[in-house]
Amino acid sequence: MVATGVRPRPAPLRLTRRGRVVLLSLFLAAWCSASAVLWATASRADEVPRPGPSVVVHEGDSLWSIAERVAPGRPASEVVSDIERLNGLSDPLLRPGQSLVLPG
């Protein structure tokens, strides 16, 4: 036998009926998982926090300092967003004597 350096062509890939069912099942499982994650994330994005107690703004207070003081266990950025939504604030400027509703 003489080696010619030519490799034989591999047989074309054949997808059996069972293989098509498995691929379709994997695709559907991935699609359902992605949909569930996106749905859960989107449903929480529009959630308005429950109103809780209120606080009176003092000289030198900022939304960030109030957020850190009233909810030390939560990220201050989330609490600031909740305070802004609950009070309909369009800017972060606060006036001394202003009353703010806090998230519950």
N, C-alpha and C positions, 0 to 999 in steps of 0.2 A: 504494500500500500504506500502511495506517495502522498506526502503532506503538501497541500497546495496553499495553505494559509487562509483558506476561505472557511468561515464558520457557517454551519447550517443555520438557516433562518428559524427562529423560534416559532412555534405554532401560535396563531392569533388567540388572544384572550377571549374565552367564551364565558358568558355569564349565564349560569343556569337559572331556572325558575326560583329555586330556593335562594340563590345569591341575590336576585332582584328583590325578593321579599325582604331579605335581611338589610340590603341597602336602603330600601324604602322605609323600613322600620327605624333604622338609625337616623335617617333624615327627619322623619316625623318626630322622633324623640328629641332631637336637637332643636327643631322648630318649636315644639311645645315648651321646652325649657327656656328658650330665649324669650318666647312670648310671655311666659309666667314672670320672668324677671323684669321685663319691660313694663308689664301691666302693674306689678306691685310697686315699682319705682314711680311710675306716672301717677298712680292713685295717691301716693303720699305727697307728691309735689304740690297738689292743689289743696291739701289739708290745711285748714285754718286752726291754729292752736286754740284750746279752750281758754277763755278769759279766767284769770285768777284774781289775786289781790292787786291793789294799786300802790304806787309809790309816788311821792312828791319829789320833784327834781330840786336839788340844792345847787348852790353856786359851785362850779367846777365839776359837776357831774357830766358824764358822757354816757351814751348808750352802752359803750363797752364796759365802763366801770360799773354801771348798774347791772348789766348782765352777769359780770363776774361776782358781784355781791349777792344777787338773788338766786343764782343757780350755779354754785361752784362746781358741781359734778358734771355739768354739761359744757360742751364747747361754746365759748362766748359768741362766736360768729352765728351759731344756730339761734341762740337766745336773742341776739340783736335782731335777726331777721324776724323772729316771732313777735318781738315788741313792735317793730316797724309795721308788720301786718295788722296786729291787733289795734294799733292806734292810728292807722292810716297815715303814717309819717312818710312824706316824700323826700325829706332831707334829714340828715342826722343832727341838725341844730336843735338844742333844747333850751328852754327858758327857765330860770329859777321860779319855782312856784307851780310849774306845769305838772299836771297829774298824768301818770302813765299807767295803763292797765298792763299787768304782767301775765305771762303765760301760766296756766294752772298746772 
